[in-house]
Amino acid sequence: MDSEYKLALNGFFFVYKEFLSSQDGDNCSFTPSCSEYAVRAVKQKGLLKGTIMFFDRYTRCNSLSKEYYKKDYIKKRLIDPVE
């Protein structure tokens, strides 16, 4: 049962990352990207808390709050790790 859950979850994130997230091109304001953040958050924090963390992050994925985050000057992205 656990492997079916992980397979379904990984399948969902694969579809999201390949078909939905990729439509924006390379325009994500953060590193890691929102889709990669979602995968890491769910793996590290569990399905419920990871999903909540993803939606919180996704609502902040704009250029209006840049002063609150460290910046990766090489990638030119804001840094928001899973913690």
Chimera marker file (.cmm) of the C-alpha trace (Angstrom):
<marker_set name="trace">
<marker id="1" x="0.000" y="0.000" z="0.000" r="1" g="1" b="0" radius="0.5"/>
<marker id="2" x="2.824" y="2.390" z="0.859" r="1" g="1" b="0" radius="0.5"/>
<marker id="3" x="4.478" y="1.868" z="-2.526" r="1" g="1" b="0" radius="0.5"/>
<marker id="4" x="1.164" y="2.521" z="-4.343" r="1" g="1" b="0" radius="0.5"/>
<marker id="5" x="0.786" y="5.766" z="-2.401" r="1" g="1" b="0" radius="0.5"/>
<marker id="6" x="4.316" y="6.860" z="-3.305" r="1" g="1" b="0" radius="0.5"/>
<marker id="7" x="3.811" y="5.854" z="-6.938" r="1" g="1" b="0" radius="0.5"/>
<marker id="8" x="0.578" y="7.885" z="-7.185" r="1" g="1" b="0" radius="0.5"/>
<marker id="9" x="2.162" y="10.880" z="-5.462" r="1" g="1" b="0" radius="0.5"/>
<marker id="10" x="5.264" y="10.798" z="-7.657" r="1" g="1" b="0" radius="0.5"/>
<marker id="11" x="3.033" y="10.431" z="-10.720" r="1" g="1" b="0" radius="0.5"/>
<marker id="12" x="1.030" y="13.498" z="-9.706" r="1" g="1" b="0" radius="0.5"/>
<marker id="13" x="4.155" y="15.628" z="-9.253" r="1" g="1" b="0" radius="0.5"/>
<marker id="14" x="5.634" y="14.352" z="-12.511" r="1" g="1" b="0" radius="0.5"/>
<marker id="15" x="2.495" y="15.368" z="-14.437" r="1" g="1" b="0" radius="0.5"/>
<marker id="16" x="2.404" y="18.737" z="-12.676" r="1" g="1" b="0" radius="0.5"/>
<marker id="17" x="6.083" y="19.461" z="-13.327" r="1" g="1" b="0" radius="0.5"/>
<marker id="18" x="6.182" y="18.251" z="-16.933" r="1" g="1" b="0" radius="0.5"/>
<marker id="19" x="2.862" y="19.534" z="-18.228" r="1" g="1" b="0" radius="0.5"/>
<marker id="20" x="1.612" y="22.363" z="-16.011" r="1" g="1" b="0" radius="0.5"/>
<marker id="21" x="4.663" y="23.956" z="-14.418" r="1" g="1" b="0" radius="0.5"/>
<marker id="22" x="6.651" y="23.818" z="-17.655" r="1" g="1" b="0" radius="0.5"/>
<marker id="23" x="4.132" y="26.132" z="-19.368" r="1" g="1" b="0" radius="0.5"/>
<marker id="24" x="5.613" y="29.095" z="-17.481" r="1" g="1" b="0" radius="0.5"/>
<marker id="25" x="9.061" y="28.435" z="-18.872" r="1" g="1" b="0" radius="0.5"/>
<marker id="26" x="11.936" y="29.309" z="-16.561" r="1" g="1" b="0" radius="0.5"/>
<marker id="27" x="10.073" y="32.095" z="-14.759" r="1" g="1" b="0" radius="0.5"/>
<marker id="28" x="9.837" y="30.780" z="-11.193" r="1" g="1" b="0" radius="0.5"/>
<marker id="29" x="10.944" y="33.416" z="-8.668" r="1" g="1" b="0" radius="0.5"/>
<marker id="30" x="12.336" y="30.840" z="-6.234" r="1" g="1" b="0" radius="0.5"/>
<marker id="31" x="14.933" y="28.151" z="-5.997" r="1" g="1" b="0" radius="0.5"/>
<marker id="32" x="14.027" y="25.313" z="-5.725" r="1" g="1" b="0" radius="0.5"/>
<marker id="33" x="11.154" y="25.719" z="-8.177" r="1" g="1" b="0" radius="0.5"/>
<marker id="34" x="7.615" y="25.427" z="-6.807" r="1" g="1" b="0" radius="0.5"/>
<marker id="35" x="7.173" y="21.912" z="-8.191" r="1" g="1" b="0" radius="0.5"/>
<marker id="36" x="10.485" y="20.725" z="-6.747" r="1" g="1" b="0" radius="0.5"/>
<marker id="37" x="9.615" y="22.412" z="-3.447" r="1" g="1" b="0" radius="0.5"/>
<marker id="38" x="6.312" y="20.506" z="-3.366" r="1" g="1" b="0" radius="0.5"/>
<marker id="39" x="8.063" y="17.170" z="-3.877" r="1" g="1" b="0" radius="0.5"/>
<marker id="40" x="10.617" y="17.902" z="-1.155" r="1" g="1" b="0" radius="0.5"/>
<marker id="41" x="8.006" y="19.230" z="1.286" r="1" g="1" b="0" radius="0.5"/>
<marker id="42" x="5.768" y="16.166" z="0.942" r="1" g="1" b="0" radius="0.5"/>
<marker id="43" x="8.709" y="13.761" z="1.230" r="1" g="1" b="0" radius="0.5"/>
<marker id="44" x="10.152" y="15.526" z="4.287" r="1" g="1" b="0" radius="0.5"/>
<marker id="45" x="7.004" y="16.641" z="6.112" r="1" g="1" b="0" radius="0.5"/>
<marker id="46" x="4.311" y="14.194" z="4.982" r="1" g="1" b="0" radius="0.5"/>
<marker id="47" x="1.305" y="14.590" z="2.708" r="1" g="1" b="0" radius="0.5"/>
<marker id="48" x="-0.823" y="16.986" z="4.772" r="1" g="1" b="0" radius="0.5"/>
<marker id="49" x="1.855" y="19.353" z="6.060" r="1" g="1" b="0" radius="0.5"/>
<marker id="50" x="3.818" y="19.192" z="2.788" r="1" g="1" b="0" radius="0.5"/>
<marker id="51" x="0.723" y="20.100" z="0.772" r="1" g="1" b="0" radius="0.5"/>
<marker id="52" x="-0.039" y="23.032" z="3.081" r="1" g="1" b="0" radius="0.5"/>
<marker id="53" x="3.572" y="24.191" z="2.797" r="1" g="1" b="0" radius="0.5"/>
<marker id="54" x="3.355" y="23.969" z="-1.012" r="1" g="1" b="0" radius="0.5"/>
<marker id="55" x="0.171" y="26.059" z="-1.205" r="1" g="1" b="0" radius="0.5"/>
<marker id="56" x="1.693" y="28.619" z="1.168" r="1" g="1" b="0" radius="0.5"/>
<marker id="57" x="4.761" y="28.809" z="-1.048" r="1" g="1" b="0" radius="0.5"/>
<marker id="58" x="2.700" y="28.904" z="-4.241" r="1" g="1" b="0" radius="0.5"/>
<marker id="59" x="0.742" y="31.928" z="-2.984" r="1" g="1" b="0" radius="0.5"/>
<marker id="60" x="4.026" y="33.733" z="-2.289" r="1" g="1" b="0" radius="0.5"/>
<marker id="61" x="5.450" y="32.972" z="-5.727" r="1" g="1" b="0" radius="0.5"/>
<marker id="62" x="5.378" y="36.524" z="-7.006" r="1" g="1" b="0" radius="0.5"/>
<marker id="63" x="7.731" y="39.460" z="-7.174" r="1" g="1" b="0" radius="0.5"/>
<marker id="64" x="5.991" y="41.519" z="-4.488" r="1" g="1" b="0" radius="0.5"/>
<marker id="65" x="7.877" y="40.186" z="-1.456" r="1" g="1" b="0" radius="0.5"/>
<marker id="66" x="11.492" y="39.999" z="-2.640" r="1" g="1" b="0" radius="0.5"/>
<marker id="67" x="12.871" y="41.853" z="0.394" r="1" g="1" b="0" radius="0.5"/>
<marker id="68" x="11.953" y="38.955" z="2.705" r="1" g="1" b="0" radius="0.5"/>
<marker id="69" x="14.144" y="36.306" z="1.040" r="1" g="1" b="0" radius="0.5"/>
<marker id="70" x="17.815" y="35.678" z="0.488" r="1" g="1" b="0" radius="0.5"/>
<marker id="71" x="18.848" y="35.816" z="-3.136" r="1" g="1" b="0" radius="0.5"/>
<marker id="72" x="20.905" y="33.353" z="-5.155" r="1" g="1" b="0" radius="0.5"/>
<marker id="73" x="22.804" y="35.782" z="-7.374" r="1" g="1" b="0" radius="0.5"/>
<marker id="74" x="24.135" y="33.064" z="-9.662" r="1" g="1" b="0" radius="0.5"/>
<marker id="75" x="20.692" y="31.626" z="-10.499" r="1" g="1" b="0" radius="0.5"/>
<marker id="76" x="18.984" y="35.013" z="-10.034" r="1" g="1" b="0" radius="0.5"/>
<marker id="77" x="16.316" y="33.419" z="-7.868" r="1" g="1" b="0" radius="0.5"/>
<marker id="78" x="14.998" y="33.860" z="-4.335" r="1" g="1" b="0" radius="0.5"/>
<marker id="79" x="15.957" y="31.148" z="-1.845" r="1" g="1" b="0" radius="0.5"/>
<marker id="80" x="13.118" y="29.425" z="0.037" r="1" g="1" b="0" radius="0.5"/>
<marker id="81" x="14.191" y="25.989" z="1.307" r="1" g="1" b="0" radius="0.5"/>
<marker id="82" x="11.943" y="23.408" z="2.929" r="1" g="1" b="0" radius="0.5"/>
<marker id="83" x="12.452" y="23.788" z="6.673" r="1" g="1" b="0" radius="0.5"/>
<link id1="1" id2="2" r="1" g="1" b="0" radius="0.2"/>
<link id1="2" id2="3" r="1" g="1" b="0" radius="0.2"/>
<link id1="3" id2="4" r="1" g="1" b="0" radius="0.2"/>
<link id1="4" id2="5" r="1" g="1" b="0" radius="0.2"/>
<link id1="5" id2="6" r="1" g="1" b="0" radius="0.2"/>
<link id1="6" id2="7" r="1" g="1" b="0" radius="0.2"/>
<link id1="7" id2="8" r="1" g="1" b="0" radius="0.2"/>
<link id1="8" id2="9" r="1" g="1" b="0" radius="0.2"/>
<link id1="9" id2="10" r="1" g="1" b="0" radius="0.2"/>
<link id1="10" id2="11" r="1" g="1" b="0" radius="0.2"/>
<link id1="11" id2="12" r="1" g="1" b="0" radius="0.2"/>
<link id1="12" id2="13" r="1" g="1" b="0" radius="0.2"/>
<link id1="13" id2="14" r="1" g="1" b="0" radius="0.2"/>
<link id1="14" id2="15" r="1" g="1" b="0" radius="0.2"/>
<link id1="15" id2="16" r="1" g="1" b="0" radius="0.2"/>
<link id1="16" id2="17" r="1" g="1" b="0" radius="0.2"/>
<link id1="17" id2="18" r="1" g="1" b="0" radius="0.2"/>
<link id1="18" id2="19" r="1" g="1" b="0" radius="0.2"/>
<link id1="19" id2="20" r="1" g="1" b="0" radius="0.2"/>
<link id1="20" id2="21" r="1" g="1" b="0" radius="0.2"/>
<link id1="21" id2="22" r="1" g="1" b="0" radius="0.2"/>
<link id1="22" id2="23" r="1" g="1" b="0" radius="0.2"/>
<link id1="23" id2="24" r="1" g="1" b="0" radius="0.2"/>
<link id1="24" id2="25" r="1" g="1" b="0" radius="0.2"/>
<link id1="25" id2="26" r="1" g="1" b="0" radius="0.2"/>
<link id1="26" id2="27" r="1" g="1" b="0" radius="0.2"/>
<link id1="27" id2="28" r="1" g="1" b="0" radius="0.2"/>
<link id1="28" id2="29" r="1" g="1" b="0" radius="0.2"/>
<link id1="29" id2="30" r="1" g="1" b="0" radius="0.2"/>
<link id1="30" id2="31" r="1" g="1" b="0" radius="0.2"/>
<link id1="31" id2="32" r="1" g="1" b="0" radius="0.2"/>
<link id1="32" id2="33" r="1" g="1" b="0" radius="0.2"/>
<link id1="33" id2="34" r="1" g="1" b="0" radius="0.2"/>
<link id1="34" id2="35" r="1" g="1" b="0" radius="0.2"/>
<link id1="35" id2="36" r="1" g="1" b="0" radius="0.2"/>
<link id1="36" id2="37" r="1" g="1" b="0" radius="0.2"/>
<link id1="37" id2="38" r="1" g="1" b="0" radius="0.2"/>
<link id1="38" id2="39" r="1" g="1" b="0" radius="0.2"/>
<link id1="39" id2="40" r="1" g="1" b="0" radius="0.2"/>
<link id1="40" id2="41" r="1" g="1" b="0" radius="0.2"/>
<link id1="41" id2="42" r="1" g="1" b="0" radius="0.2"/>
<link id1="42" id2="43" r="1" g="1" b="0" radius="0.2"/>
<link id1="43" id2="44" r="1" g="1" b="0" radius="0.2"/>
<link id1="44" id2="45" r="1" g="1" b="0" radius="0.2"/>
<link id1="45" id2="46" r="1" g="1" b="0" radius="0.2"/>
<link id1="46" id2="47" r="1" g="1" b="0" radius="0.2"/>
<link id1="47" id2="48" r="1" g="1" b="0" radius="0.2"/>
<link id1="48" id2="49" r="1" g="1" b="0" radius="0.2"/>
<link id1="49" id2="50" r="1" g="1" b="0" radius="0.2"/>
<link id1="50" id2="51" r="1" g="1" b="0" radius="0.2"/>
<link id1="51" id2="52" r="1" g="1" b="0" radius="0.2"/>
<link id1="52" id2="53" r="1" g="1" b="0" radius="0.2"/>
<link id1="53" id2="54" r="1" g="1" b="0" radius="0.2"/>
<link id1="54" id2="55" r="1" g="1" b="0" radius="0.2"/>
<link id1="55" id2="56" r="1" g="1" b="0" radius="0.2"/>
<link id1="56" id2="57" r="1" g="1" b="0" radius="0.2"/>
<link id1="57" id2="58" r="1" g="1" b="0" radius="0.2"/>
<link id1="58" id2="59" r="1" g="1" b="0" radius="0.2"/>
<link id1="59" id2="60" r="1" g="1" b="0" radius="0.2"/>
<link id1="60" id2="61" r="1" g="1" b="0" radius="0.2"/>
<link id1="61" id2="62" r="1" g="1" b="0" radius="0.2"/>
<link id1="62" id2="63" r="1" g="1" b="0" radius="0.2"/>
<link id1="63" id2="64" r="1" g="1" b="0" radius="0.2"/>
<link id1="64" id2="65" r="1" g="1" b="0" radius="0.2"/>
<link id1="65" id2="66" r="1" g="1" b="0" radius="0.2"/>
<link id1="66" id2="67" r="1" g="1" b="0" radius="0.2"/>
<link id1="67" id2="68" r="1" g="1" b="0" radius="0.2"/>
<link id1="68" id2="69" r="1" g="1" b="0" radius="0.2"/>
<link id1="69" id2="70" r="1" g="1" b="0" radius="0.2"/>
<link id1="70" id2="71" r="1" g="1" b="0" radius="0.2"/>
<link id1="71" id2="72" r="1" g="1" b="0" radius="0.2"/>
<link id1="72" id2="73" r="1" g="1" b="0" radius="0.2"/>
<link id1="73" id2="74" r="1" g="1" b="0" radius="0.2"/>
<link id1="74" id2="75" r="1" g="1" b="0" radius="0.2"/>
<link id1="75" id2="76" r="1" g="1" b="0" radius="0.2"/>
<link id1="76" id2="77" r="1" g="1" b="0" radius="0.2"/>
<link id1="77" id2="78" r="1" g="1" b="0" radius="0.2"/>
<link id1="78" id2="79" r="1" g="1" b="0" radius="0.2"/>
<link id1="79" id2="80" r="1" g="1" b="0" radius="0.2"/>
<link id1="80" id2="81" r="1" g="1" b="0" radius="0.2"/>
<link id1="81" id2="82" r="1" g="1" b="0" radius="0.2"/>
<link id1="82" id2="83" r="1" g="1" b="0" radius="0.2"/>
</marker_set>
